[in-house]
Amino acid sequence: MTKASTSDKRRAFRALHKSGCFVIPNPWNVGSARYLEGLGFKGIASTSSGHAHSQGLPDGAQSLEAVLAHYREIAASVDIPLNADFENGFAHEPDGVAKNVTRCIETGVAGLSIEDFGGDEKKPIYDIDAAVARVKAARAAIDKSGSEIVFTARAENFLHGHPDLDDTIRRLKAYSEAGADCLYAPGLKAREQIEAVVRAVAPKPVNFLNSGAFGFTVAEIAAMGVRRISVGGTLARVAMNAFINSARQIAEQGKFDSLGGIMPNAELNAFFDRYRP
């Protein structure tokens, strides 16, 4: 059973951003969230893709109501802070962003992120003026709530066919000035890119998405000045990949070799017994 209050978790999450470097891995359901807590992680973050895939949907296809219910369930299931991957705020206009951010805060999350990807790959990124207005609206909603939510603003260029570092930095600096507490440009891979972003928005913290085999350790990323490391939907894909490979072997070869050597049921039962009602 969880014991920490929402205020406790929000204060703890804000404190994590003050110094050092920490990892917030991304669970996609209550079981994965609780296991990550059991491993000693100080915070976690939702993954829009991981949860969508677990529901049989592509990333970005879930409704606002489904996503808010997911945040509420995960936030209530653990004593560590949850950061919400709130996509584009489920609205284009600033007023809609503000309204939905208010609802997101009510789920009990300790942080949330808003991205500048609008959902249309033909014109994926909001114009900078519109993007800044959306960040300001989210900031105002958070301030009005009186909560200690950590607000992260995301520049999505590198994920959507526009790997322009100068424009990304220009956006992150503008989002910082508009009220973001933490800055995030998913898709960066080169050390020089990461360090340039950290320098540009200092002293505000930067989140780095370590979603592939880039060869960087936590210590190396910390040395670049990154404050927060997430893995996005990668852990969920690791799980899905193992499931798909095993299922394919059964379906296509009639073999069950991949089921050998896995964690016993009793071990998982023993771990989750601590959460028994």
Wavefront OBJ file of the C-alpha trace (Angstrom):
o trace
v 0.000 0.000 0.000
v 1.250 3.491 -0.812
v 1.946 5.938 2.007
v 3.422 9.072 0.430
v 1.000 11.907 -0.265
v 0.794 13.677 -3.607
v 2.444 16.724 -2.019
v 5.253 14.531 -0.672
v 5.896 13.108 -4.127
v 5.825 16.508 -5.800
v 8.302 17.961 -3.313
v 10.570 14.944 -3.746
v 10.456 15.245 -7.536
v 11.312 18.932 -7.475
v 14.228 18.248 -5.132
v 15.641 15.665 -7.552
v 16.014 18.389 -10.181
v 18.180 20.651 -8.031
v 21.483 18.811 -8.391
v 23.113 15.626 -9.633
v 21.707 13.259 -12.259
v 18.918 10.712 -11.881
v 17.068 8.187 -14.038
v 13.288 8.096 -14.427
v 12.516 4.839 -16.277
v 9.169 4.535 -18.014
v 6.651 1.892 -16.903
v 3.487 1.209 -18.863
v 1.264 -0.372 -16.194
v 0.999 -0.781 -12.419
v 3.115 -3.933 -12.300
v 6.048 -2.401 -14.168
v 5.756 0.805 -12.096
v 5.888 -1.089 -8.831
v 8.806 -3.227 -9.939
v 10.796 -0.126 -10.867
v 10.007 1.341 -7.464
v 11.234 -1.876 -5.882
v 14.544 -1.531 -7.736
v 15.135 1.763 -5.960
v 14.424 4.334 -8.664
v 13.509 7.704 -7.163
v 10.960 8.585 -9.829
v 9.244 7.221 -12.934
v 7.688 8.657 -16.088
v 4.782 7.458 -18.163
v 5.250 6.426 -21.786
v 2.540 7.313 -24.267
v 3.728 4.688 -26.758
v 4.214 1.936 -24.181
v 0.732 2.336 -22.732
v -0.923 2.783 -26.134
v 0.669 -0.399 -27.467
v -0.408 -2.315 -24.372
v -3.972 -1.257 -25.212
v -3.635 -2.353 -28.836
v -3.341 1.187 -30.225
v -0.628 3.201 -31.971
v 1.098 5.998 -30.103
v -1.052 9.112 -30.055
v -4.368 7.309 -30.578
v -5.561 7.202 -26.975
v -8.254 9.535 -25.732
v -7.640 12.179 -23.106
v -9.931 10.323 -20.707
v -8.007 7.063 -21.101
v -4.681 8.791 -20.558
v -5.845 10.652 -17.452
v -7.212 7.420 -15.985
v -3.844 5.759 -16.653
v -1.946 8.546 -14.857
v -4.314 8.367 -11.910
v -3.855 4.618 -11.593
v -0.054 4.707 -11.833
v 0.358 7.719 -9.520
v -1.766 6.045 -6.839
v 0.076 2.732 -7.097
v 3.549 3.851 -5.967
v 5.220 6.078 -3.384
v 7.652 7.632 -5.867
v 6.882 10.588 -8.176
v 5.329 10.077 -11.599
v 6.072 12.418 -14.506
v 3.305 12.459 -17.131
v 4.159 12.291 -20.839
v 1.205 14.547 -21.643
v 1.963 14.639 -25.368
v 0.735 17.933 -26.874
v -1.710 18.529 -24.033
v -4.487 17.000 -26.159
v -5.254 20.455 -27.561
v -3.856 22.844 -30.129
v -4.986 26.166 -28.688
v -3.491 27.554 -25.453
v -6.863 27.646 -23.657
v -7.379 23.963 -24.332
v -3.864 23.157 -23.149
v -4.468 25.049 -19.894
v -7.762 23.258 -19.276
v -6.245 19.820 -19.879
v -3.122 20.544 -17.836
v -5.403 21.381 -14.924
v -7.072 18.001 -15.290
v -3.690 16.269 -15.562
v -2.544 17.853 -12.290
v -5.667 16.481 -10.604
v -4.554 12.888 -11.326
v -1.773 13.135 -8.749
v 1.251 13.311 -11.038
v 4.384 15.065 -9.781
v 5.438 16.441 -13.155
v 4.193 16.743 -16.711
v 5.606 17.495 -20.135
v 4.110 19.333 -23.092
v 5.568 18.874 -26.576
v 5.529 21.065 -29.673
v 4.504 18.235 -32.045
v 0.982 18.877 -33.228
v 0.145 15.403 -34.537
v 0.281 16.135 -38.273
v 3.429 14.751 -39.914
v 2.890 17.034 -42.935
v 3.472 20.020 -40.646
v 4.636 18.365 -37.464
v 5.959 21.197 -35.304
v 3.936 24.180 -34.118
v 5.202 27.586 -35.197
v 7.389 28.937 -32.421
v 4.980 31.701 -31.429
v 2.150 29.210 -31.068
v 4.415 26.787 -29.216
v 5.507 29.471 -26.749
v 1.905 30.523 -26.161
v 1.072 26.895 -25.322
v 3.960 26.709 -22.847
v 2.802 29.950 -21.209
v -0.733 28.560 -20.918
v 0.513 25.373 -19.270
v 2.675 27.408 -16.885
v -0.281 29.605 -15.925
v -2.469 26.569 -15.245
v 0.188 25.027 -13.016
v 0.662 28.271 -11.109
v -3.085 28.665 -10.673
v -3.298 25.154 -9.206
v -0.817 26.061 -6.461
v 0.907 22.706 -6.931
v 4.636 22.015 -7.037
v 4.428 20.277 -10.391
v 7.699 20.133 -12.357
v 6.855 21.387 -15.849
v 8.919 20.083 -18.775
v 8.735 21.602 -22.258
v 9.770 19.435 -25.207
v 11.183 20.403 -28.609
v 10.343 17.571 -30.994
v 12.342 18.497 -34.114
v 14.670 15.497 -34.000
v 11.811 12.993 -33.729
v 9.878 14.381 -36.680
v 12.250 14.840 -39.590
v 13.707 18.231 -38.724
v 17.063 17.605 -36.984
v 17.957 21.280 -36.734
v 19.971 21.825 -33.559
v 19.948 25.620 -33.823
v 16.158 25.756 -34.098
v 15.827 23.210 -31.295
v 17.994 25.322 -28.992
v 16.108 28.470 -29.982
v 12.864 26.759 -29.030
v 14.144 25.371 -25.752
v 15.434 28.777 -24.693
v 12.082 30.338 -25.557
v 10.229 27.644 -23.621
v 12.507 28.212 -20.649
v 11.746 31.930 -20.706
v 8.026 31.097 -21.000
v 8.118 29.208 -17.714
v 9.312 25.628 -18.242
v 11.182 24.142 -15.264
v 12.958 21.463 -17.302
v 13.862 21.260 -21.009
v 13.824 18.205 -23.243
v 14.735 17.546 -26.885
v 14.126 13.838 -27.551
v 16.130 12.336 -30.398
v 19.519 13.856 -29.631
v 22.284 11.267 -29.935
v 25.659 12.976 -30.251
v 27.601 14.168 -27.234
v 28.120 17.561 -28.873
v 24.372 18.026 -29.334
v 23.585 17.105 -25.751
v 26.249 19.367 -24.298
v 25.137 22.258 -26.531
v 21.567 21.971 -25.252
v 22.711 21.787 -21.621
v 24.827 24.925 -22.052
v 22.080 26.812 -23.849
v 19.417 26.441 -21.153
v 21.639 26.410 -18.053
v 21.052 26.547 -15.160
v 17.722 24.848 -15.824
v 17.786 21.031 -15.882
v 17.746 18.990 -19.074
v 16.103 15.604 -19.654
v 17.911 13.232 -22.035
v 16.103 10.381 -23.781
v 18.451 7.387 -23.705
v 16.285 5.104 -25.808
v 18.929 3.271 -27.813
v 22.334 1.696 -27.576
v 24.247 4.983 -27.770
v 27.042 3.687 -25.560
v 26.484 6.323 -22.859
v 26.378 5.272 -19.214
v 24.619 7.222 -16.486
v 27.991 8.546 -15.345
v 28.875 9.724 -18.856
v 25.524 11.436 -19.329
v 25.874 13.105 -15.938
v 29.306 14.376 -16.967
v 27.644 16.128 -19.929
v 25.561 18.120 -17.460
v 22.260 16.272 -17.948
v 20.103 16.260 -14.833
v 17.438 13.688 -15.796
v 17.523 10.543 -17.961
v 14.450 8.761 -19.316
v 14.080 5.798 -21.661
v 10.705 6.529 -23.259
v 8.849 3.503 -24.569
v 11.987 1.361 -24.814
v 11.376 -0.805 -21.732
v 7.846 -1.486 -22.955
v 9.247 -2.479 -26.355
v 11.771 -4.778 -24.666
v 8.856 -6.590 -23.043
v 6.792 -6.611 -26.238
v 9.778 -7.807 -28.253
v 10.279 -10.807 -25.947
v 6.571 -11.625 -26.093
v 6.407 -11.367 -29.904
v 9.527 -13.464 -30.462
v 8.228 -16.221 -28.177
v 4.756 -16.155 -29.715
v 6.215 -16.293 -33.231
v 8.361 -19.271 -32.349
v 5.298 -21.132 -31.092
v 3.138 -20.128 -34.070
v 5.726 -20.636 -36.796
v 7.957 -23.430 -35.499
v 5.829 -25.225 -32.938
v 8.630 -24.793 -30.396
v 8.666 -23.457 -26.865
v 12.400 -22.978 -26.368
v 12.072 -19.263 -25.616
v 9.995 -20.008 -22.510
v 12.976 -21.522 -20.730
v 15.033 -19.670 -18.146
v 12.465 -16.997 -17.343
v 11.658 -15.623 -13.892
v 9.494 -18.083 -11.931
v 5.922 -17.171 -11.046
v 6.744 -17.606 -7.344
v 9.411 -14.901 -7.518
v 6.985 -12.360 -8.934
v 4.346 -13.369 -6.391
v 6.855 -12.831 -3.593
v 7.795 -9.388 -4.905
v 4.232 -8.142 -5.381
v 3.018 -9.593 -2.070
v 4.161 -6.365 -0.389
v 1.378 -4.543 -2.233
v -1.373 -6.914 -1.138
v -4.451 -4.899 0.025
l 1 2 3 4 5 6 7 8 9 10 11 12 13 14 15 16 17 18 19 20 21 22 23 24 25 26 27 28 29 30 31 32 33 34 35 36 37 38 39 40 41 42 43 44 45 46 47 48 49 50 51 52 53 54 55 56 57 58 59 60 61 62 63 64 65 66 67 68 69 70 71 72 73 74 75 76 77 78 79 80 81 82 83 84 85 86 87 88 89 90 91 92 93 94 95 96 97 98 99 100 101 102 103 104 105 106 107 108 109 110 111 112 113 114 115 116 117 118 119 120 121 122 123 124 125 126 127 128 129 130 131 132 133 134 135 136 137 138 139 140 141 142 143 144 145 146 147 148 149 150 151 152 153 154 155 156 157 158 159 160 161 162 163 164 165 166 167 168 169 170 171 172 173 174 175 176 177 178 179 180 181 182 183 184 185 186 187 188 189 190 191 192 193 194 195 196 197 198 199 200 201 202 203 204 205 206 207 208 209 210 211 212 213 214 215 216 217 218 219 220 221 222 223 224 225 226 227 228 229 230 231 232 233 234 235 236 237 238 239 240 241 242 243 244 245 246 247 248 249 250 251 252 253 254 255 256 257 258 259 260 261 262 263 264 265 266 267 268 269 270 271 272 273 274 275 276 277
